[in-house]
Amino acid sequence: MGWTIIQPSAYMQNLVQSAAPISRGLYPQTTGEGAIAWTDAQDVARVAAAVLLDGTHAGRTPCITGPRLLTSRQVAATFADVLGRPVRYVPLPSRLFAATVRLGGAGAWTAEGLRQQFARIVRHGLDNVDACTDEIPRITGRPATALATWIEANRHRFDRR
């Protein structure tokens, strides 16, 4: 039986957990100076569909990433550019970051998972998290979604409240 393991990086959709502070001009995060190539979950779905339909990736483990490595400062700057107003990166200790994620509506399990992902994995560049690949366009024939494009499409989530 053929198999393919798709390994995506951090999902852009996880940024919605920080919508309330972003709408107020703050991007709280616990990544330090770590960088990650944020990935749109829709791109991951397109990769999965292509892999299932064409069958040419059997026995592979593609690392699925967005098109550019970004630090949290760069993420905040991207939000500022797209939203047309200041958004400042606020570095937080990991437990305080988890608390802000909970305040954003996430459950305890999700908040702890994101805390571990960002405070340990991204901050320290573990598990190949700082990879940036061309697997999305290679497999699907379409470019990976840029963070600015995703923010524009989801602008309503980050409007001032």
N, C-alpha and C positions, 0 to 999 in steps of 0.2 A: 504494500500500500504506500502510495506517495504521501509526502508530508512537506509542509512549509511552516516555519515559525516566523511570524511577523513581529519584530521588536520595535515598537514606536517609542519616540521620546515623549517629553511632557506635552500634554494636550493643551492647546489654546483655550479650550472650553473650561479648563480649571481656573482661568483668570476671572471667570464670572463670580467665583467665590469672593473675589476682592472688589466687586462692582461698587459697593457702598463707599468704601474709602476712595476708590478711583474717581467716583463721581464728585468727591469733595477735594480732589487734587492730590491725593496721596496713594502711593503704591507700596503697601507694606509687604515685605518679603524677607526671607531668611537665607538667601543664597550666597551672601557675601559677594565676592567678586567672581563666583562661578558663572559659567555661561552654558546655555542650552539652546538647541535649535527647536524652538516651539513648533509643534505639529498640529495641524487642524485634523480633528477626528474624521472629518469627511474625506480627507486625503487618505487616511488609513483605511477607510471603508472602500475607497476606489481601488487601493492596492489589493485588499482582500478579494474583492470581486474579480479583478484581473487575474490574480493567482488562481482562483477557483475555476475561472472560465477558460484560461489558456493552458493551464497545466504545465507550463514550461519552467516553473520555479521549484519543482519538486526536489526535496533534499537540500533546500537553501534556508538560510536564516537572514533575510534582509533587515538591516537597521533602517527604520523609516524615520526621517527627520524633516523638519522644515528647512527652508532654503538658507538660513543664516544663523550662526551662533550669536546669542544676545545675552548680555549681562542684565541684571535687574535695572541698572541705571539706563541701559539702552531700551528696555521694555517701557520704562516710565517715559522716556523721551519719545518713543513711538506713540504711546497714548497721547502725549501732549501735542505732537504734530498732527495726529489725525483728529483729535477732539478740538484742537484750536484753543487750548487753555493749558495752564501749567499743571503738570502732574509730576510730583517729586517722589523719588525712591526713598523709602523709609526702612533702613535695615533694622530688623528685629531679632531678639533672641528667639530660638526655635519654639519654646513653649508659648511665648506671647504671640508669635505668628499663628500657632495652632488655635489660640483663643480668638484671634481676629477672623480666622476661617470659620470657626463655630458661630461667631456673631453674624457672619455672612450667610448663615443658613445651613452649613454643612453639618452632618452628624459627626459624632466622636470618632468613628472609624475612618471616615474620609479625612477629617482634620489631622488625625495622627498619621495617616498614610502620606498626606501632603507634607507634613512636618518632616517626616523621615526622608522623603524624596528630595526636598529642597535643602534641608539643613545638613544632611549627611551626604547624600549622593551628589547633588549639584554643587554644593559649596566646596566639596573636596574633589570633584571631577572623577568620581568612582563609576564603575560599571559602564565605561565608554559613553557616559552621558554627554561628554563634550564633543561627540562625533557630529559631523554634518555631512550627509551623504546626498547623492543624486538618485537614490532608489525610487522615489515617487515619480519623477519624470521618466526614468528608464523603464519602469514597469507599466505605468499608465499612459505614457505618451503626453502627459499634461504636466505643467510646472506645479511644484509644491506651492501651497498658499503662503504668501508672505503675511507676517503678523499685522502689518498696516492694513492689508486687504481684509483680514478677518475682523479687525477692530472696526473698520468702516462698515462692514456688513452687520456688525453687532452693536453699533453705536448707541442704539436705544437702551441697551443694558447699562451703559455707563453715563447716561444723562445725569445732570445735576438733580439731586433729590431734595 
